[in-house]
Structures are given as structure tokens and as C-alpha cells.
Amino acid sequence: MKYCSDCGAEVSFIVPAGDTLPRFVCNQCGTIHYQNPKIIVGSIPIWEGKILLCKRAIEPRKGFWTLPAGFLENKETVEEGAARETNEEANAEIEILRLHTVYSIPHISQVYMFFLAKLVGGEFSASPESEEVKLFLPDEIPWDEIAFGSVTYALKKYIEGSESGEQGTHLGSLRRSPRHH
């Protein structure tokens, strides 16, 4: 960031008074520009014991399978965002049952929230974002073709919970190990 989005003046990257982390601070109007993690919301749509997955038609990880998910928009709830993303990626309507997984990836400042959901009417189809959309039994999931670690984690926790009857929310994270020079 080079310029203040409020007044257009140059900013400095400093620790503001009373803070502990460096922030972009406007040299003219004093506005502190906070940068916070991105929230990604999605669903685990279930129909007759099968899980709906989407094969990505866009980068990153084009051609790999994922759960329907994407960035939360301003002024929507996490549930609304998960339902919107499921509709955009799979042309599917869902009924959200509960929060299933929260998965943090601190080194890229992202937090994933996946909701367990019923696929309404069993209806879905490909979209501009998904070249293929398909229902998978748990033992049919193409594990080597899953796009993201957050999706693998959510799917594995769903399958484990289905087998054990466990209904809790799962917390996971991926931390990049420090590099040694």
C-alpha cells in the first residue's frame, strides 16, 4: 500500500501508538489501515449419503476437486456466503445444518469455514467456476485430486464423524514451518 484510500496521501508502515504490530498509517490524515485475514466460506453438501464435489474450472488448482467455497462478501453472513458459493459453483441450493469445520492458514492470512448442509432436491450442475459437479460416496472420493488441504481436512473430519456419530465442530490449521538459512 502506497497511498491512503481515505485522502490519497502517502502512507508509512509503522507501529501506531498503543499498537503492537506495524500498520499502514496515513502521513496526512492519520488513518490506520488495518489488514485482516480473508474469510472463505463453503459447504459440505450431502445427498443420500453422498458428498457433492466440484471440479475447478478456474485457477488456482484448475482441474482438481473441491467443496463449493469462496470468499465471504461484505454485508453477508457466513451462512449466506456458503449458500451463495454453493449456488455459484454447483447451481445447487442447500439447507445449512451446522458449522462443521474452521481451518486456519496463518501464513496466507485465510480462515476457512465449512458448513454441513443438505443438498435440496438433489439438483446440481456445472457452472462457469466448475467444469464438473458430482456426488461421491465417501470411499469414492479422489483424494489425490483434492485441490486444497482445507478441503481434505473437512472431508476427512466429515467421514470420521459419520462413522463415529461425532457431531462437533472441528478446528484445524496449516502452519508453514519456519525456513532455516
MDTraj code that builds the backbone (N, CA, C; nanometers):
import mdtraj as md
import numpy as np

residues = "MET LYS TYR CYS SER ASP CYS GLY ALA GLU VAL SER PHE ILE VAL PRO ALA GLY ASP THR LEU PRO ARG PHE VAL CYS ASN GLN CYS GLY THR ILE HIS TYR GLN ASN PRO LYS ILE ILE VAL GLY SER ILE PRO ILE TRP GLU GLY LYS ILE LEU LEU CYS LYS ARG ALA ILE GLU PRO ARG LYS GLY PHE TRP THR LEU PRO ALA GLY PHE LEU GLU ASN LYS GLU THR VAL GLU GLU GLY ALA ALA ARG GLU THR ASN GLU GLU ALA ASN ALA GLU ILE GLU ILE LEU ARG LEU HIS THR VAL TYR SER ILE PRO HIS ILE SER GLN VAL TYR MET PHE PHE LEU ALA LYS LEU VAL GLY GLY GLU PHE SER ALA SER PRO GLU SER GLU GLU VAL LYS LEU PHE LEU PRO ASP GLU ILE PRO TRP ASP GLU ILE ALA PHE GLY SER VAL THR TYR ALA LEU LYS LYS TYR ILE GLU GLY SER GLU SER GLY GLU GLN GLY THR HIS LEU GLY SER LEU ARG ARG SER PRO ARG HIS HIS".split()
xyz = np.array([
    [0.0850, -0.1172, 0.0000],
    [0.0000, 0.0000, 0.0000],
    [0.0899, 0.1239, 0.0000],
    [0.0595, 0.2156, -0.0929],
    [0.1412, 0.3363, -0.1020],
    [0.0644, 0.4629, -0.0635],
    [-0.0685, 0.4592, -0.0878],
    [-0.1489, 0.5798, -0.0670],
    [-0.2725, 0.5499, 0.0158],
    [-0.3137, 0.6478, 0.0922],
    [-0.4319, 0.6373, 0.1782],
    [-0.5582, 0.6303, 0.0929],
    [-0.6433, 0.5328, 0.1216],
    [-0.7688, 0.5214, 0.0463],
    [-0.8719, 0.6242, 0.0930],
    [-0.8442, 0.6941, 0.2029],
    [-0.9354, 0.7988, 0.2505],
    [-0.9036, 0.9351, 0.1894],
    [-0.7729, 0.9748, 0.1881],
    [-0.7396, 1.1099, 0.1404],
    [-0.6396, 1.1121, 0.0248],
    [-0.5769, 0.9986, -0.0058],
    [-0.4849, 0.9920, -0.1194],
    [-0.3402, 1.0252, -0.0875],
    [-0.3108, 1.0648, 0.0364],
    [-0.1728, 1.0971, 0.0741],
    [-0.0905, 0.9692, 0.0900],
    [0.0416, 0.9842, 0.0944],
    [0.1296, 0.8689, 0.1137],
    [0.1128, 0.8117, 0.2538],
    [0.1379, 0.6804, 0.2643],
    [0.1305, 0.6126, 0.3941],
    [0.2679, 0.5632, 0.4334],
    [0.2855, 0.5411, 0.5634],
    [0.4071, 0.4807, 0.6174],
    [0.3689, 0.3503, 0.6853],
    [0.4617, 0.2546, 0.6874],
    [0.4386, 0.1261, 0.7524],
    [0.5067, 0.1327, 0.8887],
    [0.4285, 0.1635, 0.9927],
    [0.4821, 0.1876, 1.1272],
    [0.3924, 0.1208, 1.2313],
    [0.4449, 0.1130, 1.3527],
    [0.3643, 0.0655, 1.4654],
    [0.2949, 0.1880, 1.5246],
    [0.1613, 0.1975, 1.5104],
    [0.0913, 0.3134, 1.5663],
    [0.0992, 0.3145, 1.7192],
    [0.0862, 0.4314, 1.7765],
    [0.0874, 0.4448, 1.9219],
    [-0.0209, 0.3549, 1.9818],
    [0.0161, 0.2797, 2.0847],
    [-0.0797, 0.1929, 2.1523],
    [-0.1012, 0.0591, 2.0832],
    [-0.0315, 0.0323, 1.9718],
    [-0.0464, -0.0936, 1.8980],
    [0.0800, -0.1767, 1.9162],
    [0.0772, -0.3004, 1.8678],
    [0.1944, -0.3867, 1.8793],
    [0.2456, -0.4352, 1.7446],
    [0.1696, -0.4078, 1.6378],
    [0.2067, -0.4539, 1.5050],
    [0.2185, -0.3368, 1.4089],
    [0.3084, -0.3477, 1.3091],
    [0.3162, -0.2402, 1.2099],
    [0.1913, -0.2381, 1.1212],
    [0.1490, -0.1193, 1.0883],
    [0.0304, -0.0970, 1.0052],
    [0.0627, 0.0134, 0.9048],
    [-0.0171, 0.0194, 0.7971],
    [-0.0070, 0.1334, 0.7065],
    [-0.0833, 0.2489, 0.7696],
    [-0.0132, 0.3607, 0.7912],
    [-0.0728, 0.4785, 0.8552],
    [-0.0534, 0.5973, 0.7624],
    [-0.1624, 0.6700, 0.7399],
    [-0.1562, 0.7869, 0.6527],
    [-0.0732, 0.8972, 0.7178],
    [0.0208, 0.9507, 0.6383],
    [0.1078, 1.0583, 0.6874],
    [0.0334, 1.1904, 0.7015],
    [-0.0821, 1.2029, 0.6338],
    [-0.1554, 1.3302, 0.6370],
    [-0.2747, 1.3245, 0.7318],
    [-0.3689, 1.2313, 0.7101],
    [-0.4918, 1.2310, 0.7907],
    [-0.4842, 1.1368, 0.9116],
    [-0.3798, 1.0530, 0.9173],
    [-0.3599, 0.9672, 1.0339],
    [-0.4413, 0.8381, 1.0348],
    [-0.5166, 0.8124, 0.9286],
    [-0.5959, 0.6897, 0.9235],
    [-0.5052, 0.5672, 0.9319],
    [-0.5431, 0.4737, 1.0188],
    [-0.4704, 0.3469, 1.0296],
    [-0.5433, 0.2471, 0.9406],
    [-0.4733, 0.1892, 0.8458],
    [-0.5321, 0.0940, 0.7516],
    [-0.5010, -0.0483, 0.7984],
    [-0.5976, -0.1084, 0.8669],
    [-0.5809, -0.2437, 0.9183],
    [-0.5986, -0.3437, 0.8051],
    [-0.5190, -0.4489, 0.8074],
    [-0.5336, -0.5584, 0.7119],
    [-0.5616, -0.6835, 0.7932],
    [-0.6699, -0.7509, 0.7604],
    [-0.7149, -0.8655, 0.8366],
    [-0.7281, -0.9884, 0.7483],
    [-0.7323, -1.1068, 0.8104],
    [-0.7441, -1.2300, 0.7309],
    [-0.8701, -1.2323, 0.6451],
    [-0.8607, -1.3050, 0.5347],
    [-0.9749, -1.3276, 0.4465],
    [-1.0526, -1.4482, 0.4998],
    [-1.1846, -1.4398, 0.4935],
    [-1.2711, -1.5491, 0.5354],
    [-1.3219, -1.6197, 0.4100],
    [-1.3023, -1.7509, 0.4049],
    [-1.3533, -1.8334, 0.2953],
    [-1.4627, -1.9208, 0.3544],
    [-1.5796, -1.9188, 0.2914],
    [-1.6938, -1.9958, 0.3414],
    [-1.7379, -2.0958, 0.2358],
    [-1.7840, -2.2104, 0.2825],
    [-1.8288, -2.3128, 0.1896],
    [-1.9151, -2.4153, 0.2596],
    [-1.9519, -2.5167, 0.1828],
    [-2.0403, -2.6183, 0.2380],
    [-1.9909, -2.7583, 0.2059],
    [-2.0419, -2.8511, 0.2843],
    [-2.0265, -2.9944, 0.2588],
    [-2.1687, -3.0418, 0.2278],
    [-2.2103, -3.0305, 0.1002],
    [-2.3479, -3.0659, 0.0644],
    [-2.3646, -3.2189, 0.0585],
    [-2.4647, -3.2689, 0.1295],
    [-2.4883, -3.4128, 0.1382],
    [-2.6229, -3.4467, 0.0743],
    [-2.6242, -3.5519, -0.0069],
    [-2.7469, -3.6030, -0.0675],
    [-2.7418, -3.7555, -0.0642],
    [-2.8325, -3.8155, 0.0112],
    [-2.8426, -3.9615, 0.0198],
    [-2.7083, -4.0269, 0.0507],
    [-2.6365, -3.9715, 0.1488],
    [-2.5095, -4.0278, 0.1932],
    [-2.3903, -3.9936, 0.1052],
    [-2.4135, -3.9164, 0.0001],
    [-2.3060, -3.8783, -0.0908],
    [-2.2706, -3.7306, -0.0710],
    [-2.1452, -3.6980, -0.1031],
    [-2.0916, -3.5630, -0.0860],
    [-2.0761, -3.4983, -0.2233],
    [-2.1256, -3.3755, -0.2366],
    [-2.1151, -3.3030, -0.3631],
    [-1.9790, -3.2344, -0.3720],
    [-1.9033, -3.2667, -0.4770],
    [-1.7754, -3.2023, -0.5035],
    [-1.7783, -3.1363, -0.6409],
    [-1.6966, -3.0333, -0.6545],
    [-1.6877, -2.9571, -0.7792],
    [-1.5459, -2.9669, -0.8334],
    [-1.5326, -2.9932, -0.9639],
    [-1.4011, -2.9914, -1.0285],
    [-1.3778, -2.8495, -1.0786],
    [-1.2723, -2.7865, -1.0304],
    [-1.2479, -2.6452, -1.0570],
    [-1.2236, -2.6179, -1.2056],
    [-1.2929, -2.5155, -1.2571],
    [-1.2748, -2.4721, -1.3959],
    [-1.1861, -2.3482, -1.4015],
    [-1.1420, -2.3016, -1.2850],
    [-1.0607, -2.1796, -1.2759],
    [-0.9393, -2.2047, -1.1866],
    [-0.8377, -2.1217, -1.2036],
    [-0.7213, -2.1270, -1.1146],
    [-0.7569, -2.0564, -0.9843],
    [-0.6954, -2.0868, -0.8735],
    [-0.5892, -2.1862, -0.8610],
    [-0.6432, -2.3288, -0.8569],
    [-0.5552, -2.4234, -0.8919],
    [-0.5845, -2.5664, -0.8847],
    [-0.6944, -2.6101, -0.9813],
    [-0.6951, -2.5488, -1.1000],
    [-0.7896, -2.5870, -1.2045],
    [-0.7789, -2.7374, -1.2322],
    [-0.8941, -2.8039, -1.2471],
    [-0.8971, -2.9469, -1.2757],
    [-0.8942, -3.0355, -1.1524],
    [-0.8848, -2.9755, -1.0339],
    [-0.8872, -3.0509, -0.9092],
    [-1.0242, -3.0366, -0.8426],
    [-1.0568, -3.1331, -0.7578],
    [-1.1870, -3.1355, -0.6903],
    [-1.1837, -3.0550, -0.5614],
    [-1.2973, -2.9930, -0.5311],
    [-1.3090, -2.9130, -0.4099],
    [-1.4531, -2.9142, -0.3607],
    [-1.4720, -2.8709, -0.2398],
    [-1.6061, -2.8400, -0.1902],
    [-1.6418, -2.7013, -0.2421],
    [-1.7701, -2.6732, -0.2637],
    [-1.8067, -2.5381, -0.3076],
    [-1.7757, -2.4362, -0.1973],
    [-1.6920, -2.3381, -0.2304],
    [-1.6493, -2.2392, -0.1308],
    [-1.5882, -2.1193, -0.2007],
    [-1.5838, -2.0078, -0.1291],
    [-1.5214, -1.8878, -0.1816],
    [-1.5194, -1.7783, -0.0770],
    [-1.4690, -1.6634, -0.1167],
    [-1.4537, -1.5528, -0.0230],
    [-1.5878, -1.4967, 0.0225],
    [-1.5977, -1.4735, 0.1524],
    [-1.7146, -1.4082, 0.2106],
    [-1.7201, -1.2646, 0.1593],
    [-1.8370, -1.2201, 0.1196],
    [-1.8549, -1.0820, 0.0728],
    [-1.8944, -0.9927, 0.1900],
    [-1.8679, -0.8640, 0.1774],
    [-1.9138, -0.7688, 0.2779],
    [-2.0667, -0.7742, 0.2868],
    [-2.1166, -0.7552, 0.4046],
    [-2.2598, -0.7436, 0.4331],
    [-2.3377, -0.8731, 0.4145],
    [-2.2694, -0.9896, 0.4189],
    [-2.3418, -1.1163, 0.4206],
    [-2.2944, -1.1980, 0.5393],
    [-2.3840, -1.2827, 0.5913],
    [-2.3460, -1.3718, 0.6992],
    [-2.2622, -1.4855, 0.6417],
    [-2.1930, -1.5577, 0.7292],
    [-2.1133, -1.6702, 0.6814],
    [-2.2036, -1.7772, 0.6193],
    [-2.3237, -1.7946, 0.6746],
    [-2.4179, -1.8915, 0.6182],
    [-2.4657, -1.8484, 0.4797],
    [-2.4971, -1.7198, 0.4648],
    [-2.5390, -1.6682, 0.3339],
    [-2.4279, -1.6850, 0.2316],
    [-2.3048, -1.6583, 0.2722],
    [-2.1915, -1.6730, 0.1819],
    [-2.1721, -1.8166, 0.1380],
    [-2.1839, -1.9116, 0.2306],
    [-2.1687, -2.0537, 0.1970],
    [-2.2779, -2.0971, 0.0994],
    [-2.4003, -2.0529, 0.1229],
    [-2.5108, -2.0875, 0.0326],
    [-2.4911, -2.0234, -0.1051],
    [-2.4465, -1.8983, -0.1085],
    [-2.4215, -1.8292, -0.2359],
    [-2.3123, -1.8997, -0.3152],
    [-2.2022, -1.9326, -0.2488],
    [-2.0923, -2.0008, -0.3175],
    [-2.1360, -2.1372, -0.3709],
    [-2.2168, -2.2101, -0.2951],
    [-2.2661, -2.3401, -0.3409],
    [-2.3529, -2.3224, -0.4646],
    [-2.4328, -2.2171, -0.4657],
    [-2.5167, -2.1887, -0.5819],
    [-2.4321, -2.1473, -0.7020],
    [-2.3318, -2.0616, -0.6798],
    [-2.2463, -2.0148, -0.7894],
    [-2.1634, -2.1273, -0.8505],
    [-2.1117, -2.2166, -0.7670],
    [-2.0196, -2.3190, -0.8163],
    [-2.0880, -2.4473, -0.8606],
    [-2.2073, -2.4761, -0.8046],
    [-2.2717, -2.6041, -0.8345],
    [-2.4184, -2.5902, -0.8753],
    [-2.4649, -2.4664, -0.8933],
    [-2.6064, -2.4437, -0.9252],
    [-2.6959, -2.5246, -0.8319],
    [-2.6603, -2.5232, -0.7041],
    [-2.7302, -2.6053, -0.6059],
    [-2.7792, -2.5208, -0.4892],
    [-2.8943, -2.5589, -0.4372],
    [-2.9494, -2.4969, -0.3166],
    [-2.9187, -2.5891, -0.1992],
    [-2.8846, -2.5288, -0.0848],
    [-2.8563, -2.6081, 0.0337],
    [-2.9365, -2.5593, 0.1527],
    [-2.9527, -2.6493, 0.2473],
    [-3.0087, -2.6161, 0.3786],
    [-2.8959, -2.6414, 0.4783],
    [-2.8447, -2.5346, 0.5368],
    [-2.7319, -2.5469, 0.6289],
    [-2.7790, -2.6108, 0.7594],
    [-2.7034, -2.7119, 0.8033],
    [-2.7346, -2.7822, 0.9267],
    [-2.6558, -2.7264, 1.0441],
    [-2.5249, -2.7092, 1.0256],
    [-2.4401, -2.6580, 1.1335],
    [-2.3007, -2.6286, 1.0801],
    [-2.2254, -2.5511, 1.1591],
    [-2.0848, -2.5287, 1.1292],
    [-2.0110, -2.6605, 1.1507],
    [-1.9308, -2.7005, 1.0552],
    [-1.8596, -2.8276, 1.0637],
    [-1.7098, -2.8090, 1.0892],
    [-1.6456, -2.7190, 1.0155],
    [-1.5004, -2.7058, 1.0215],
    [-1.4588, -2.5591, 1.0168],
    [-1.3623, -2.5249, 1.1019],
    [-1.2919, -2.3970, 1.0925],
    [-1.1449, -2.4337, 1.0748],
    [-1.0844, -2.3857, 0.9652],
    [-0.9480, -2.4236, 0.9301],
    [-0.8685, -2.2974, 0.9009],
    [-0.7634, -2.2749, 0.9772],
    [-0.6829, -2.1530, 0.9636],
    [-0.5533, -2.1802, 0.8881],
    [-0.5188, -2.0885, 0.7992],
    [-0.3898, -2.0936, 0.7292],
    [-0.3223, -1.9575, 0.7514],
    [-0.2538, -1.9424, 0.8663],
    [-0.2000, -1.8115, 0.9039],
    [-0.1007, -1.7511, 0.8055],
    [-0.0160, -1.8322, 0.7410],
    [0.0879, -1.7734, 0.6551],
    [0.0311, -1.7084, 0.5291],
    [-0.0935, -1.7378, 0.4935],
    [-0.1581, -1.6662, 0.3823],
    [-0.2802, -1.5879, 0.4315],
    [-0.2932, -1.5785, 0.5645],
    [-0.3985, -1.4980, 0.6286],
    [-0.5384, -1.5358, 0.5795],
    [-0.5689, -1.6661, 0.5831],
    [-0.7014, -1.7137, 0.5442],
    [-0.7606, -1.8021, 0.6531],
    [-0.8927, -1.7904, 0.6687],
    [-0.9687, -1.8753, 0.7602],
    [-1.0846, -1.9344, 0.6810],
    [-1.0929, -2.0677, 0.6803],
    [-1.1981, -2.1402, 0.6079],
    [-1.3057, -2.1850, 0.7047],
    [-1.4310, -2.1680, 0.6664],
    [-1.5445, -2.2150, 0.7452],
    [-1.6336, -2.2990, 0.6538],
    [-1.6430, -2.4287, 0.6842],
    [-1.7276, -2.5186, 0.6065],
    [-1.8487, -2.5581, 0.6894],
    [-1.9662, -2.5494, 0.6270],
    [-2.0922, -2.5846, 0.6919],
    [-2.1431, -2.7171, 0.6378],
    [-2.1866, -2.8050, 0.7282],
    [-2.2538, -2.9272, 0.6868],
    [-2.3917, -2.8861, 0.6370],
    [-2.4330, -2.9395, 0.5211],
    [-2.5585, -2.8946, 0.4601],
    [-2.6278, -3.0092, 0.3873],
    [-2.7593, -2.9982, 0.3793],
    [-2.8385, -3.0890, 0.2963],
    [-2.8491, -3.0281, 0.1576],
    [-2.8272, -3.1091, 0.0556],
    [-2.8465, -3.0656, -0.0822],
    [-2.9964, -3.0712, -0.1091],
    [-3.0571, -2.9583, -0.1369],
    [-3.2021, -2.9511, -0.1559],
    [-3.2401, -3.0119, -0.2910],
    [-3.3246, -3.1145, -0.2879],
    [-3.3772, -3.1747, -0.4099],
    [-3.2783, -3.2561, -0.4907],
    [-3.1547, -3.2655, -0.4447],
    [-3.0542, -3.3420, -0.5186],
    [-3.0169, -3.2816, -0.6526],
    [-3.0480, -3.1538, -0.6718],
    [-3.0248, -3.0862, -0.8004],
    [-2.8933, -3.0093, -0.7983],
    [-2.8144, -3.0236, -0.9052],
    [-2.6881, -2.9514, -0.9199],
    [-2.6440, -2.9626, -1.0652],
    [-2.5505, -2.8759, -1.1046],
    [-2.4946, -2.8832, -1.2401],
    [-2.3659, -2.8031, -1.2455],
    [-2.2899, -2.8227, -1.3526],
    [-2.1656, -2.7483, -1.3733],
    [-2.1965, -2.5996, -1.3883],
    [-2.0935, -2.5186, -1.3697],
    [-2.1086, -2.3730, -1.3767],
    [-1.9821, -2.3144, -1.4385],
    [-1.9775, -2.1833, -1.4613],
    [-1.8535, -2.1242, -1.5133],
    [-1.7319, -2.1506, -1.4218],
    [-1.7550, -2.1740, -1.2923],
    [-1.6457, -2.1970, -1.1979],
    [-1.6124, -2.3453, -1.1806],
    [-1.7028, -2.4349, -1.2235],
    [-1.6844, -2.5793, -1.2042],
    [-1.7088, -2.6528, -1.3347],
    [-1.6053, -2.7205, -1.3854],
    [-1.6215, -2.7920, -1.5128],
    [-1.7017, -2.9204, -1.4967],
    [-1.7067, -2.9720, -1.3732],
    [-1.7849, -3.0918, -1.3441],
    [-1.8284, -3.0854, -1.1988],
    [-1.9490, -3.1343, -1.1711],
    [-2.0004, -3.1407, -1.0350],
    [-2.0572, -3.2810, -1.0180],
    [-2.0191, -3.3464, -0.9084],
    [-2.0546, -3.4874, -0.8946],
    [-2.0732, -3.5255, -0.7484],
    [-2.1625, -3.6216, -0.7235],
    [-2.1811, -3.6784, -0.5903],
    [-2.0877, -3.7982, -0.5729],
    [-2.0215, -3.8035, -0.4567],
    [-1.9278, -3.9119, -0.4265],
    [-1.9667, -3.9797, -0.2958],
    [-1.9678, -4.1121, -0.2953],
    [-1.9715, -4.1850, -0.1688],
    [-1.8366, -4.1623, -0.1024],
    [-1.8299, -4.1683, 0.0314],
    [-1.7012, -4.1429, 0.0981],
    [-1.5854, -4.2266, 0.0433],
    [-1.6089, -4.3529, 0.0079],
    [-1.4979, -4.4357, -0.0410],
    [-1.4667, -4.4128, -0.1896],
    [-1.5380, -4.3204, -0.2532],
    [-1.5131, -4.2869, -0.3942],
    [-1.4370, -4.1547, -0.4115],
    [-1.4150, -4.0832, -0.3032],
    [-1.3512, -3.9515, -0.3114],
    [-1.2114, -3.9649, -0.3730],
    [-1.1810, -3.8847, -0.4758],
    [-1.0484, -3.8898, -0.5400],
    [-0.9450, -3.8100, -0.4592],
    [-0.8969, -3.8691, -0.3498],
    [-0.8113, -3.7977, -0.2546],
    [-0.6890, -3.7336, -0.3192],
    [-0.6306, -3.7975, -0.4173],
    [-0.5107, -3.7425, -0.4817],
    [-0.5425, -3.6247, -0.5735],
    [-0.6715, -3.6001, -0.5964],
    [-0.7130, -3.4911, -0.6851],
    [-0.7898, -3.3818, -0.6098],
    [-0.7772, -3.3773, -0.4766],
    [-0.8434, -3.2726, -0.3986],
    [-0.7557, -3.1472, -0.4044],
    [-0.8193, -3.0333, -0.4312],
    [-0.7475, -2.9090, -0.4593],
    [-0.6723, -2.8504, -0.3409],
    [-0.7306, -2.8560, -0.2214],
    [-0.6754, -2.7802, -0.1092],
    [-0.6731, -2.8630, 0.0190],
    [-0.5728, -2.8393, 0.1023],
    [-0.5617, -2.9068, 0.2311],
    [-0.6805, -2.8820, 0.3214],
    [-0.7374, -2.7622, 0.3154],
    [-0.8543, -2.7303, 0.3983],
    [-0.9725, -2.8194, 0.3616],
    [-0.9863, -2.8504, 0.2332],
    [-1.0958, -2.9357, 0.1854],
    [-1.0703, -3.0805, 0.2272],
    [-0.9470, -3.1265, 0.2134],
    [-0.9123, -3.2622, 0.2579],
    [-0.9447, -3.2774, 0.4062],
    [-0.9049, -3.1793, 0.4869],
    [-0.9307, -3.1829, 0.6313],
    [-1.0808, -3.1913, 0.6593],
    [-1.1593, -3.1036, 0.5971],
    [-1.3042, -3.1019, 0.6205],
    [-1.3690, -3.2341, 0.5796],
    [-1.3291, -3.2871, 0.4651],
    [-1.3861, -3.4146, 0.4184],
    [-1.3505, -3.5292, 0.5118],
    [-1.2239, -3.5365, 0.5545],
    [-1.1823, -3.6450, 0.6444],
    [-1.2563, -3.6360, 0.7773],
    [-1.2730, -3.5153, 0.8308],
    [-1.3451, -3.4986, 0.9574],
    [-1.4925, -3.5349, 0.9405],
    [-1.5505, -3.5036, 0.8251],
    [-1.6903, -3.5415, 0.7997],
    [-1.7039, -3.6941, 0.7984],
    [-1.6148, -3.7605, 0.7277],
    [-1.6215, -3.9069, 0.7169],
    [-1.5988, -3.9724, 0.8536],
    [-1.4986, -3.9245, 0.9279],
    [-1.4733, -3.9777, 1.0624],
    [-1.5958, -3.9601, 1.1517],
    [-1.6583, -3.8420, 1.1447],
    [-1.7773, -3.8145, 1.2267],
    [-1.8957, -3.8996, 1.1862],
    [-1.9097, -3.9249, 1.0564],
    [-2.0200, -4.0093, 1.0076],
    [-2.0061, -4.1512, 1.0607],
    [-1.8818, -4.1976, 1.0673],
    [-1.8565, -4.3340, 1.1135],
    [-1.8710, -4.3463, 1.2650],
    [-1.8318, -4.2412, 1.3384],
    [-1.8327, -4.2476, 1.4845],
    [-1.9581, -4.1867, 1.5470],
    [-2.0355, -4.1114, 1.4694],
    [-2.1531, -4.0426, 1.5232],
    [-2.1191, -3.9107, 1.5914],
    [-1.9938, -3.8687, 1.5859],
    [-1.9486, -3.7450, 1.6491],
    [-2.0022, -3.6249, 1.5705],
    [-2.0576, -3.5261, 1.6424],
    [-2.1246, -3.4140, 1.5768],
    [-2.0611, -3.2779, 1.6049],
    [-1.9393, -3.2729, 1.6558],
    [-1.8789, -3.1458, 1.6941],
    [-1.8264, -3.0646, 1.5775],
    [-1.7791, -2.9455, 1.6101],
    [-1.7115, -2.8604, 1.5134],
    [-1.5623, -2.8901, 1.5224],
    [-1.4967, -2.8981, 1.4098],
    [-1.3561, -2.9351, 1.4035],
    [-1.2702, -2.8129, 1.3766],
    [-1.1645, -2.7985, 1.4549],
    [-1.0715, -2.6878, 1.4382],
    [-0.9392, -2.7427, 1.3883],
    [-0.8912, -2.6896, 1.2768],
    [-0.7647, -2.7345, 1.2213],
    [-0.6849, -2.6171, 1.1699],
    [-0.5584, -2.6423, 1.1392],
    [-0.4750, -2.5358, 1.0836],
    [-0.3581, -2.5960, 1.0083],
    [-0.3032, -2.5141, 0.9219],
    [-0.1819, -2.5487, 0.8486],
    [-0.0833, -2.4372, 0.8744],
    [0.0251, -2.4706, 0.9416],
    [0.1297, -2.3719, 0.9677],
    [0.2498, -2.4064, 0.8838],
    [0.2993, -2.3088, 0.8134],
    [0.4220, -2.3263, 0.7350],
    [0.5376, -2.3305, 0.8349],
    [0.6228, -2.4312, 0.8220],
    [0.7356, -2.4408, 0.9138],
    [0.8366, -2.3302, 0.8818],
    [0.9013, -2.2777, 0.9860],
    [0.9982, -2.1700, 0.9626],
    [1.1124, -2.2172, 0.8740],
    [1.1580, -2.1283, 0.7872],
    [1.2690, -2.1621, 0.6980],
    [1.4015, -2.1411, 0.7695],
    [1.4908, -2.2332, 0.7479],
    [1.6249, -2.2223, 0.8082],
    [1.7224, -2.1788, 0.7000],
    [1.8053, -2.0793, 0.7313],
    [1.9026, -2.0283, 0.6335],
    [2.0414, -2.0737, 0.6668],
])
top = md.Topology()
chain = top.add_chain()
for i, resn in enumerate(residues, 1):
    res = top.add_residue(resn, chain, resSeq=i)
    for name in ("N", "CA", "C"):
        top.add_atom(name, md.element.get_by_symbol(name[0]), res)
traj = md.Trajectory(xyz[None], top)
